Amino acid sequence: MPDELTPTSAQDADSTSVGEHDDASAADERVDAATEEPSAETAAESPPSSRESTGVVVSNKADKTITVLLERRVKHPVYGKFIRRSSKIAAHDETNTCNEGDVVTIVETRPISKTKSWTLGQIVERYRDTSTLGAATDESAA
């Protein structure tokens, strides 16, 4: 039995070396396939890894800077109750278009200043002050 496992002639030894060469060429083909550029469909589906978050603008007093409140719900480890956790993030608003109360999407970027490493992505929803709308309709009715 052990004699069957070892090559007994030069021809058998050549066949094993050819098999090893086939494995190496298959590995080269895999490397070539991995280095090919992804198709346009794949590139459109997965943008470069950039973090996005959605929150509410709580301050726009600084020039070209907004403060965005991000809220998330976390389950308490012992009691199981969902707790609201929040963090305030300074984001860059190049055109000063945001107002307090707007719902915005911010995108992580390179550091712009000591506290700003996020930029304004888009304004999802503008804030509507409903307290003044109700007062205006009451006055017109009276």
DSSP file (Angstrom, degrees, kcal/mol; ACC not computed):
  #  RESIDUE AA STRUCTURE BP1 BP2  ACC     N-H-->O    O-->H-N    N-H-->O    O-->H-N    TCO  KAPPA ALPHA  PHI   PSI    X-CA   Y-CA   Z-CA
    1    1 A M    >>        0   0    0      0, 0.0     3,-1.3     0, 0.0     4,-0.8   0.000 360.0 360.0 360.0 -50.6    0.0    0.0    0.0
    2    2 A P  H 3>  +     0   0    0      0, 0.0     4,-0.9     0, 0.0     3,-0.5   0.802 360.0  61.9 -60.8 -25.9    2.6    2.7    0.9
    3    3 A D  H 34 S+     0   0    0      1,-0.2     3,-0.2     2,-0.2     0, 0.0   0.811  96.5  59.3 -67.6 -28.5    4.3    2.0   -2.5
    4    4 A E  H <4 S+     0   0    0     -3,-1.3    -1,-0.2     1,-0.2     4,-0.1   0.790 100.6  55.3 -70.8 -27.2    1.2    3.1   -4.3
    5    5 A L  H  < S+     0   0    0     -4,-0.8    -1,-0.2    -3,-0.5    -2,-0.2   0.798  98.5  68.4 -77.9 -28.8    1.2    6.6   -2.8
    6    6 A T  S  < S-     0   0    0     -4,-0.9     2,-0.2    -3,-0.2     7,-0.0  -0.706  94.9-105.8 -93.1 143.3    4.8    7.4   -3.9
    7    7 A P        -     0   0    0      0, 0.0    -2,-0.1     0, 0.0    -1,-0.1  -0.469  30.2-169.6 -67.0 134.7    5.6    8.0   -7.6
    8    8 A T        +     0   0    0     -2,-0.2     2,-0.3    -4,-0.1    -4,-0.0   0.637  64.0  36.5-101.9 -17.7    7.5    5.0   -9.0
    9    9 A S  S  > S-     0   0    0      1,-0.1     4,-1.6     0, 0.0     5,-0.1  -0.830  83.7-108.5-131.1 170.9    8.5    6.3  -12.3
   10   10 A A  H  > S+     0   0    0     -2,-0.3     4,-2.2     1,-0.2     5,-0.2   0.830 116.9  59.4 -66.3 -33.2    9.7    9.6  -13.9
   11   11 A Q  H  > S+     0   0    0      1,-0.2     4,-1.9     2,-0.2    -1,-0.2   0.908 104.5  48.9 -64.6 -41.3    6.4    9.9  -15.7
   12   12 A D  H  > S+     0   0    0      1,-0.2     4,-1.6     2,-0.2    -1,-0.2   0.890 110.4  51.5 -64.0 -39.6    4.4    9.8  -12.4
   13   13 A A  H  X S+     0   0    0     -4,-1.6     4,-1.6     1,-0.2    -2,-0.2   0.887 109.2  50.8 -65.0 -38.9    6.7   12.5  -10.9
   14   14 A D  H  X S+     0   0    0     -4,-2.2     4,-2.2     1,-0.2    -1,-0.2   0.879 106.4  55.1 -65.8 -36.9    6.2   14.7  -14.0
   15   15 A S  H  X S+     0   0    0     -4,-1.9     4,-2.0     1,-0.2    -1,-0.2   0.871 107.0  49.7 -67.2 -34.7    2.4   14.4  -13.7
   16   16 A T  H  X S+     0   0    0     -4,-1.6     4,-2.0     2,-0.2    -1,-0.2   0.882 110.7  49.6 -70.4 -35.7    2.5   15.6  -10.1
   17   17 A S  H  X S+     0   0    0     -4,-1.6     4,-1.9     2,-0.2    -2,-0.2   0.866 109.9  51.4 -70.6 -33.3    4.6   18.6  -11.1
   18   18 A V  H  X S+     0   0    0     -4,-2.2     4,-2.0     2,-0.2    -1,-0.2   0.903 108.6  51.8 -67.0 -39.8    2.2   19.4  -13.9
   19   19 A G  H  X S+     0   0    0     -4,-2.0     4,-1.8     1,-0.2    -2,-0.2   0.889 108.4  50.7 -62.5 -39.8   -0.7   19.2  -11.4
   20   20 A E  H  X S+     0   0    0     -4,-2.0     4,-1.8     1,-0.2    -1,-0.2   0.889 108.4  52.8 -64.7 -37.3    1.0   21.7   -9.1
   21   21 A H  H  X S+     0   0    0     -4,-1.9     4,-2.3     1,-0.2    -2,-0.2   0.875 105.7  54.2 -65.2 -37.0    1.5   24.0  -12.1
   22   22 A D  H  X S+     0   0    0     -4,-2.0     4,-2.1     1,-0.2    -1,-0.2   0.898 106.9  51.4 -63.0 -39.6   -2.2   23.8  -12.8
   23   23 A D  H  X S+     0   0    0     -4,-1.8     4,-1.9     1,-0.2    -1,-0.2   0.891 109.5  50.2 -63.5 -38.9   -2.9   24.9   -9.2
   24   24 A A  H  X S+     0   0    0     -4,-1.8     4,-2.1     2,-0.2    -2,-0.2   0.897 110.4  48.7 -67.5 -40.4   -0.6   27.9   -9.6
   25   25 A S  H  X S+     0   0    0     -4,-2.3     4,-2.1     1,-0.2    -1,-0.2   0.869 109.6  52.9 -68.2 -34.3   -2.2   29.0  -12.9
   26   26 A A  H  X S+     0   0    0     -4,-2.1     4,-1.9     2,-0.2    -1,-0.2   0.888 108.5  50.3 -65.4 -37.8   -5.6   28.7  -11.3
   27   27 A A  H  X S+     0   0    0     -4,-1.9     4,-2.1     2,-0.2    -2,-0.2   0.895 108.7  52.3 -66.1 -38.9   -4.4   30.9   -8.4
   28   28 A D  H  X S+     0   0    0     -4,-2.1     4,-2.4     1,-0.2    -2,-0.2   0.896 108.2  51.2 -62.5 -39.5   -3.1   33.4  -11.0
   29   29 A E  H  X S+     0   0    0     -4,-2.1     4,-2.3     1,-0.2    -1,-0.2   0.884 108.5  51.5 -64.5 -38.5   -6.5   33.5  -12.6
   30   30 A R  H  X S+     0   0    0     -4,-1.9     4,-1.9     2,-0.2    -1,-0.2   0.899 110.1  49.0 -65.0 -39.2   -8.2   34.1   -9.3
   31   31 A V  H  X S+     0   0    0     -4,-2.1     4,-1.7     2,-0.2    -2,-0.2   0.909 110.7  50.8 -65.7 -42.3   -5.8   37.0   -8.7
   32   32 A D  H  X S+     0   0    0     -4,-2.4     4,-0.7     1,-0.2    -2,-0.2   0.900 110.5  49.2 -61.9 -40.7   -6.6   38.4  -12.1
   33   33 A A  H  < S+     0   0    0     -4,-2.3     3,-0.5     1,-0.2    -1,-0.2   0.861 110.5  50.8 -67.2 -35.0  -10.3   38.2  -11.5
   34   34 A A  H  < S+     0   0    0     -4,-1.9    -1,-0.2     1,-0.2    -2,-0.2   0.808 108.5  51.6 -73.2 -28.7  -10.0   39.9   -8.1
   35   35 A T  H  < S+     0   0    0     -4,-1.7    -1,-0.2    -5,-0.1    -2,-0.2   0.558  84.3 110.2 -87.0  -6.8   -8.0   42.8   -9.6
   36   36 A E  S  < S-     0   0    0     -4,-0.7     3,-0.1    -3,-0.5    -3,-0.0  -0.356  80.7-101.4 -65.2 149.2  -10.5   43.6  -12.3
   37   37 A E        -     0   0    0      1,-0.1    -1,-0.1    -2,-0.0    -2,-0.1  -0.460  40.9-108.0 -70.9 141.8  -12.5   46.8  -11.9
   38   38 A P        -     0   0    0      0, 0.0    -1,-0.1     0, 0.0    -3,-0.0  -0.334  38.6-101.2 -68.9 154.0  -16.0   46.4  -10.6
   39   39 A S     >  -     0   0    0      1,-0.1     4,-2.0    -3,-0.1     5,-0.2  -0.189  31.3-105.9 -69.4 166.6  -18.8   46.9  -12.9
   40   40 A A  H  > S+     0   0    0      1,-0.2     4,-1.9     2,-0.2     5,-0.1   0.836 119.8  56.8 -64.0 -33.1  -20.8   50.1  -12.9
   41   41 A E  H  > S+     0   0    0      2,-0.2     4,-1.6     1,-0.2    -1,-0.2   0.922 107.7  46.6 -65.1 -43.7  -23.8   48.4  -11.2
   42   42 A T  H  > S+     0   0    0      1,-0.2     4,-1.8     2,-0.2    -2,-0.2   0.897 112.1  50.7 -66.1 -40.3  -21.6   47.3   -8.3
   43   43 A A  H  < S+     0   0    0     -4,-2.0    -1,-0.2     1,-0.2    -2,-0.2   0.858 110.2  50.0 -66.5 -34.6  -20.1   50.7   -7.9
   44   44 A A  H  < S+     0   0    0     -4,-1.9    -1,-0.2     1,-0.2    -2,-0.2   0.836 110.2  50.3 -72.8 -32.2  -23.5   52.4   -7.9
   45   45 A E  H  < S+     0   0    0     -4,-1.6    -2,-0.2     1,-0.2    -1,-0.2   0.881 115.2  39.6 -75.6 -38.3  -24.9   50.1   -5.2
   46   46 A S  S  < S-     0   0    0     -4,-1.8    -1,-0.2    -5,-0.1     3,-0.1  -0.864  74.6-164.5-119.8  99.3  -22.0   50.4   -2.7
   47   47 A P        -     0   0    0      0, 0.0     3,-0.1     0, 0.0    -3,-0.1  -0.245  45.5 -70.8 -70.7 167.8  -20.6   53.9   -2.3
   48   48 A P        -     0   0    0      0, 0.0     2,-1.3     0, 0.0    -5,-0.0  -0.238  68.4 -83.9 -57.5 151.9  -17.3   54.4   -0.6
   49   49 A S  S    S+     0   0    0     -3,-0.1     2,-0.4     2,-0.0    -3,-0.0  -0.402  72.0 149.0 -67.5  95.7  -17.5   53.7    3.1
   50   50 A S        -     0   0    0     -2,-1.3     2,-0.3    -3,-0.1    59,-0.1  -0.995  43.2-125.3-127.0 136.3  -18.8   57.0    4.5
   51   51 A R        -     0   0    0     -2,-0.4    57,-2.6    58,-0.0     2,-0.4  -0.582  25.1-170.0 -82.6 140.0  -21.0   57.3    7.5
   52   52 A E  E     +A  107   0A   0     -2,-0.3     2,-0.3    55,-0.2    55,-0.2  -0.973   5.1 179.8-126.8 143.5  -24.3   59.1    7.3
   53   53 A S  E     -A  106   0A   0     53,-2.2    53,-3.0    -2,-0.4     2,-0.4  -0.984  17.9-141.3-140.9 153.3  -26.6   60.1   10.1
   54   54 A T  E     +A  105   0A   0     -2,-0.3    17,-0.3    51,-0.2     2,-0.3  -0.955  35.9 139.9-117.9 133.6  -29.9   61.9   10.3
   55   55 A G  E     -A  104   0A   0     49,-2.4    49,-2.6    -2,-0.4     2,-0.4  -0.876  47.5 -86.4-155.7-174.4  -30.7   64.4   13.1
   56   56 A V  E     -AB 103  69A   0     13,-1.8    13,-3.2    -2,-0.3     2,-0.4  -0.878  36.6-120.5-109.9 135.6  -32.3   67.7   14.1
   57   57 A V  E     + B   0  68A   0     45,-2.6    44,-3.1    -2,-0.4    11,-0.2  -0.624  32.4 172.8 -74.6 123.9  -30.5   71.0   13.9
   58   58 A V  E     +     0   0A   0      9,-2.9     2,-0.3    -2,-0.4    -1,-0.2   0.580  65.8  21.0-107.1 -15.2  -30.5   72.6   17.4
   59   59 A S  E     + B   0  67A   0      8,-1.2     8,-2.6    40,-0.1    -1,-0.3  -0.974  41.2 165.8-154.6 139.1  -28.2   75.5   16.7
   60   60 A N        +     0   0    0     -2,-0.3     4,-0.2     6,-0.2     5,-0.1  -0.001  48.2 115.3-135.2  28.1  -27.1   77.5   13.6
   61   61 A K        +     0   0    0      2,-0.1     2,-0.1     3,-0.1     5,-0.1   0.820  58.3  77.1 -72.5 -32.6  -25.7   80.5   15.4
   62   62 A A  S >  S-     0   0    0      3,-0.3     3,-1.1     1,-0.1     2,-0.4  -0.439  96.1 -96.6 -78.6 154.4  -22.1   80.0   14.3
   63   63 A D  T 3  S-     0   0    0      1,-0.3    -1,-0.1    -2,-0.1    -2,-0.1  -0.584 102.4  -9.6 -74.7 125.0  -21.0   80.9   10.7
   64   64 A K  T 3  S+     0   0    0     -2,-0.4    29,-1.8     1,-0.2     2,-0.4   0.705 116.7 103.4  60.7  24.4  -21.0   77.9    8.4
   65   65 A T  E <   - C   0  92A   0     -3,-1.1     2,-0.3    27,-0.2    -3,-0.3  -0.999  46.6-174.5-137.3 136.5  -21.6   75.6   11.3
   66   66 A I  E     - C   0  91A   0     25,-2.7    25,-3.0    -2,-0.4     2,-0.6  -0.940  20.4-136.4-123.7 151.4  -24.7   73.8   12.6
   67   67 A T  E     -BC  59  90A   0     -8,-2.6    -9,-2.9    -2,-0.3    -8,-1.2  -0.943  22.9-162.6-107.3 124.2  -25.1   71.7   15.7
   68   68 A V  E     -BC  57  89A   0     21,-3.1    21,-2.6    -2,-0.6     2,-0.6  -0.912  10.9-144.4-113.6 129.9  -27.1   68.5   15.0
   69   69 A L  E     -BC  56  88A   0    -13,-3.2   -13,-1.8    -2,-0.5     2,-0.5  -0.834  15.7-164.1 -93.3 118.1  -28.7   66.4   17.7
   70   70 A L  E     - C   0  87A   0     17,-3.0    17,-2.0    -2,-0.6     2,-0.4  -0.910   6.1-168.6-104.3 124.3  -28.5   62.7   16.9
   71   71 A E  E     + C   0  86A   0     -2,-0.5     2,-0.3   -17,-0.3    15,-0.2  -0.905   8.3 174.6-114.4 141.4  -30.8   60.4   18.9
   72   72 A R  E     - C   0  85A   0     13,-2.9    13,-3.1    -2,-0.4     2,-0.5  -0.972  27.4-125.3-139.5 155.5  -30.7   56.7   19.1
   73   73 A R  E     - C   0  84A   0     -2,-0.3     2,-0.4    11,-0.2    11,-0.2  -0.897  26.6-174.1-106.0 128.2  -32.7   54.1   21.1
   74   74 A V  E     - C   0  83A   0      9,-2.9     9,-3.3    -2,-0.5     2,-0.4  -0.958  24.0-124.4-123.3 137.8  -30.7   51.6   23.2
   75   75 A K  E     - C   0  82A   0     -2,-0.4     7,-0.2     7,-0.2     6,-0.1  -0.667  31.0-115.3 -82.2 131.0  -32.1   48.7   25.1
   76   76 A H     >  -     0   0    0      5,-2.8     4,-1.2    -2,-0.4    -1,-0.1  -0.443  20.6-134.8 -65.3 134.3  -31.1   48.7   28.8
   77   77 A P  T  4 S+     0   0    0      0, 0.0    -1,-0.1     0, 0.0    -2,-0.0   0.820  96.5  24.8 -65.8 -30.4  -28.9   45.6   29.5
   78   78 A V  T  4 S+     0   0    0      3,-0.1    -2,-0.0     1,-0.0    -3,-0.0   0.886 131.2  32.1 -98.3 -50.9  -30.7   44.6   32.7
   79   79 A Y  T  4 S-     0   0    0      2,-0.1     3,-0.1     1,-0.1    -4,-0.0   0.700  89.3-135.9 -88.5 -19.9  -34.2   46.0   32.6
   80   80 A G     <  +     0   0    0     -4,-1.2     2,-0.2     1,-0.3    -1,-0.1   0.453  53.7 140.9  83.1  -1.6  -34.8   45.8   28.8
   81   81 A K        -     0   0    0     -6,-0.1    -5,-2.8     1,-0.1     2,-0.5  -0.513  56.9-116.0 -75.6 144.0  -36.4   49.2   28.6
   82   82 A F  E     -C   75   0A   0     -7,-0.2     2,-0.4    -2,-0.2    -7,-0.2  -0.697  33.8-165.4 -82.9 127.7  -35.5   51.3   25.6
   83   83 A I  E     -C   74   0A   0     -9,-3.3    -9,-2.9    -2,-0.5     2,-0.6  -0.889  19.0-123.8-114.6 141.5  -33.6   54.4   26.5
   84   84 A R  E     -C   73   0A   0     -2,-0.4     2,-0.4   -11,-0.2   -11,-0.2  -0.757  28.0-173.5 -86.3 124.3  -33.0   57.5   24.3
   85   85 A R  E     -C   72   0A   0    -13,-3.1   -13,-2.9    -2,-0.6     2,-0.3  -0.932   6.8-174.1-113.5 141.6  -29.3   58.3   24.0
   86   86 A S  E     -C   71   0A   0     -2,-0.4     2,-0.3   -15,-0.2   -15,-0.2  -0.937  13.6-171.2-136.1 158.5  -28.3   61.5   22.2
   87   87 A S  E     -C   70   0A   0    -17,-2.0   -17,-3.0    -2,-0.3     2,-0.5  -0.989  19.6-134.3-146.5 143.9  -25.1   63.2   21.0
   88   88 A K  E     -C   69   0A   0     -2,-0.3     2,-0.4   -19,-0.2   -19,-0.2  -0.855  23.4-171.1-101.3 131.6  -24.5   66.7   19.6
   89   89 A I  E     -C   68   0A   0    -21,-2.6   -21,-3.1    -2,-0.5     2,-0.5  -0.973  19.7-134.9-125.9 134.5  -22.3   66.9   16.5
   90   90 A A  E     -Cd  67 116A   0     25,-0.5    27,-0.7    -2,-0.4    28,-0.5  -0.763  30.2-174.3 -86.1 130.3  -21.0   70.1   14.9
   91   91 A A  E     -Cd  66 118A   0    -25,-3.0   -25,-2.7    -2,-0.5     2,-0.5  -0.921  26.6-110.8-128.2 152.3  -21.3   69.9   11.1
   92   92 A H  E     -Cd  65 119A   0     26,-2.5    28,-2.5    -2,-0.3     2,-0.5  -0.702  26.2-175.8 -87.0 125.8  -20.2   72.2    8.3
   93   93 A D    >   -     0   0    0    -29,-1.8     3,-1.2    -2,-0.5   -29,-0.1  -0.872   3.9-171.3-121.5  93.7  -22.9   74.1    6.4
   94   94 A E  T 3  S+     0   0    0     -2,-0.5    -1,-0.1     1,-0.3   -29,-0.0   0.832  83.6  34.8 -58.2 -39.0  -21.1   75.9    3.6
   95   95 A T  T 3  S-     0   0    0    -31,-0.1    -1,-0.3     0, 0.0    -2,-0.0   0.366 100.6-124.5-102.3   5.2  -24.1   78.0    2.5
   96   96 A N    <   +     0   0    0     -3,-1.2    -2,-0.1     1,-0.1   -36,-0.0   0.902  62.9 141.7  52.8  45.7  -25.7   78.6    5.9
   97   97 A T        +     0   0    0      2,-0.0     2,-0.2   -33,-0.0    -1,-0.1   0.671  37.3  92.1 -90.8 -18.1  -29.0   77.2    4.6
   98   98 A C        -     0   0    0     28,-0.0     2,-0.3     4,-0.0    28,-0.0  -0.498  53.1-166.5 -84.6 147.6  -30.1   75.3    7.7
   99   99 A N    >   -     0   0    0     -2,-0.2     3,-1.7     1,-0.0   -42,-0.2  -0.818  39.6 -77.2-120.3 164.8  -32.4   76.7   10.4
  100  100 A E  T 3  S+     0   0    0     -2,-0.3   -42,-0.2     1,-0.2    27,-0.1  -0.379 117.0  27.5 -62.4 137.7  -33.1   75.4   13.9
  101  101 A G  T 3  S+     0   0    0    -44,-3.1    -1,-0.2     1,-0.3    27,-0.1   0.225  85.4 134.8  95.4 -13.7  -35.5   72.5   13.8
  102  102 A D    <   -     0   0    0     -3,-1.7   -45,-2.6    25,-0.1     2,-0.6  -0.421  55.4-130.4 -67.9 142.6  -34.6   71.2   10.3
  103  103 A V  E     +AE  56 125A   0     22,-2.7    22,-1.9   -47,-0.2    21,-1.8  -0.866  39.5 175.6 -92.5 122.2  -34.2   67.5    9.9
  104  104 A V  E     -AE  55 123A   0    -49,-2.6   -49,-2.4    -2,-0.6     2,-0.5  -0.863  32.3-132.6-130.0 158.8  -30.8   67.0    8.1
  105  105 A T  E     -AE  54 122A   0     17,-2.9    16,-3.2    -2,-0.3    17,-1.4  -0.958  25.8-163.8-108.6 128.6  -28.5   64.2    6.9
  106  106 A I  E     -AE  53 120A   0    -53,-3.0   -53,-2.2    -2,-0.5     2,-0.4  -0.869   4.4-150.4-115.1 149.9  -24.9   64.7    7.7
  107  107 A V  E     -AE  52 119A   0     12,-2.7    12,-2.6    -2,-0.3   -55,-0.2  -0.947  20.5-116.9-122.4 135.8  -21.9   62.9    6.2
  108  108 A E  E     + E   0 118A   0    -57,-2.6    10,-0.3    -2,-0.4     2,-0.2  -0.476  45.6 159.3 -71.3 141.1  -18.6   62.1    7.8
  109  109 A T        -     0   0    0      8,-2.7     3,-0.1    -2,-0.2   -58,-0.0  -0.771  45.9 -54.0-145.8-173.1  -15.6   63.7    6.2
  110  110 A R  S    S-     0   0    0     -2,-0.2     2,-0.2     1,-0.1    -1,-0.1  -0.315  75.8 -80.0 -66.1 156.9  -12.1   64.8    6.9
  111  111 A P        -     0   0    0      0, 0.0     6,-0.3     0, 0.0    -1,-0.1  -0.420  44.9-179.4 -62.5 128.4  -11.6   67.0    9.9
  112  112 A I        -     0   0    0      4,-3.2     2,-0.2     1,-0.2     5,-0.2   0.775  68.6 -15.3 -96.3 -36.5  -12.4   70.6    9.1
  113  113 A S  S    S-     0   0    0      3,-1.6    -1,-0.2     1,-0.0     0, 0.0  -0.794  90.4 -70.4-148.6-167.9  -11.7   72.0   12.5
  114  114 A K  S    S+     0   0    0     -2,-0.2     3,-0.0     1,-0.2    -1,-0.0   0.872 132.3  20.4 -61.4 -37.4  -11.1   70.8   16.1
  115  115 A T  S    S+     0   0    0      1,-0.1     2,-0.6   -26,-0.0   -25,-0.5   0.567 109.2  82.9-110.2 -11.3  -14.7   69.9   16.5
  116  116 A K  E     +d   90   0A   0      1,-0.1    -4,-3.2   -27,-0.1    -3,-1.6  -0.855  28.1 137.5-106.2 118.0  -16.1   69.5   12.9
  117  117 A S  E     +     0   0A   0    -27,-0.7    -8,-2.7    -2,-0.6     2,-0.3   0.066  60.9  77.0-135.5  22.6  -15.6   66.3   11.0
  118  118 A W  E     -dE  91 108A   0    -28,-0.5   -26,-2.5   -10,-0.3     2,-0.3  -0.952  59.5-159.3-129.1 149.7  -19.1   66.1    9.5
  119  119 A T  E     -dE  92 107A   0    -12,-2.6   -12,-2.7    -2,-0.3     2,-0.4  -0.904  33.7 -93.2-126.1 159.0  -20.6   68.1    6.6
  120  120 A L  E     - E   0 106A   0    -28,-2.5   -14,-0.2    -2,-0.3   -26,-0.1  -0.561  37.3-179.3 -70.6 123.5  -24.2   68.8    5.7
  121  121 A G  E     -     0   0A   0    -16,-3.2     2,-0.3    -2,-0.4   -15,-0.2   0.930  59.5 -35.0 -86.4 -61.2  -25.4   66.1    3.2
  122  122 A Q  E     - E   0 105A   0    -17,-1.4   -17,-2.9     0, 0.0     2,-0.7  -0.986  52.6-108.6-158.6 158.5  -29.0   67.2    2.5
  123  123 A I  E     - E   0 104A   0     -2,-0.3   -19,-0.3   -19,-0.2     3,-0.2  -0.855  29.7-175.0 -93.1 114.7  -32.0   68.8    4.2
  124  124 A V  E     +     0   0A   0    -21,-1.8     2,-0.3    -2,-0.7   -20,-0.2   0.921  68.5   1.4 -77.5 -45.5  -34.6   66.1    4.7
  125  125 A E  E     - E   0 103A   0    -22,-1.9   -22,-2.7     0, 0.0    -1,-0.3  -0.985  68.4-130.7-149.7 132.3  -37.4   68.2    6.1
  126  126 A R        -     0   0    0     -2,-0.3     2,-0.3   -24,-0.2   -24,-0.1  -0.541  34.0-108.3 -79.7 148.0  -37.7   71.9    6.8
  127  127 A Y        -     0   0    0     -2,-0.2     2,-0.5   -27,-0.1   -25,-0.1  -0.604  28.0-159.3 -78.7 132.8  -39.0   73.0   10.2
  128  128 A R        -     0   0    0     -2,-0.3     2,-1.1   -27,-0.1     3,-0.1  -0.967  14.3-138.3-113.4 122.8  -42.6   74.4   10.3
  129  129 A D     >  +     0   0    0     -2,-0.5     4,-0.8     1,-0.2     3,-0.3  -0.682  23.3 179.8 -81.0 102.8  -43.4   76.6   13.3
  130  130 A T  H  > S+     0   0    0     -2,-1.1     4,-1.8     1,-0.2     5,-0.2   0.698  70.7  70.3 -80.1 -19.0  -47.0   75.4   14.1
  131  131 A S  H  > S+     0   0    0      1,-0.2     4,-1.2     2,-0.2    -1,-0.2   0.875 102.2  44.2 -67.8 -34.6  -47.4   77.7   17.1
  132  132 A T  H  > S+     0   0    0     -3,-0.3     4,-1.8     2,-0.2    -1,-0.2   0.793 108.2  58.9 -78.5 -27.3  -47.5   80.8   14.8
  133  133 A L  H  X S+     0   0    0     -4,-0.8     4,-1.6     2,-0.2    -2,-0.2   0.916 106.8  46.8 -66.5 -42.1  -49.9   79.1   12.3
  134  134 A G  H  X S+     0   0    0     -4,-1.8     4,-1.7     1,-0.2    -1,-0.2   0.872 111.6  50.9 -67.1 -37.9  -52.5   78.5   15.0
  135  135 A A  H  X S+     0   0    0     -4,-1.2     4,-1.9     1,-0.2    -1,-0.2   0.863 107.9  53.2 -68.9 -35.9  -52.3   82.1   16.3
  136  136 A A  H  X S+     0   0    0     -4,-1.8     4,-1.7     1,-0.2    -1,-0.2   0.876 109.6  47.5 -68.3 -37.5  -52.7   83.5   12.8
  137  137 A T  H  X S+     0   0    0     -4,-1.6     4,-1.4     2,-0.2    -1,-0.2   0.848 110.2  52.9 -73.8 -32.7  -55.9   81.5   12.2
  138  138 A D  H  X S+     0   0    0     -4,-1.7     4,-1.4     2,-0.2    -2,-0.2   0.901 109.7  48.4 -66.8 -40.6  -57.3   82.5   15.6
  139  139 A E  H  < S+     0   0    0     -4,-1.9    -2,-0.2     1,-0.2    -1,-0.2   0.890 110.7  50.1 -67.4 -39.4  -56.8   86.2   14.9
  140  140 A S  H  < S+     0   0    0     -4,-1.7    -1,-0.2     1,-0.2    -2,-0.2   0.814 109.5  52.0 -70.7 -27.9  -58.3   86.1   11.4
  141  141 A A  H  <        0   0    0     -4,-1.4    -1,-0.2     1,-0.2    -2,-0.2   0.797 360.0 360.0 -76.5 -28.4  -61.4   84.3   12.8
  142  142 A A     <        0   0    0     -4,-1.4    -1,-0.2    -5,-0.1    -2,-0.2   0.475 360.0 360.0 -80.7 360.0  -62.0   87.0   15.5
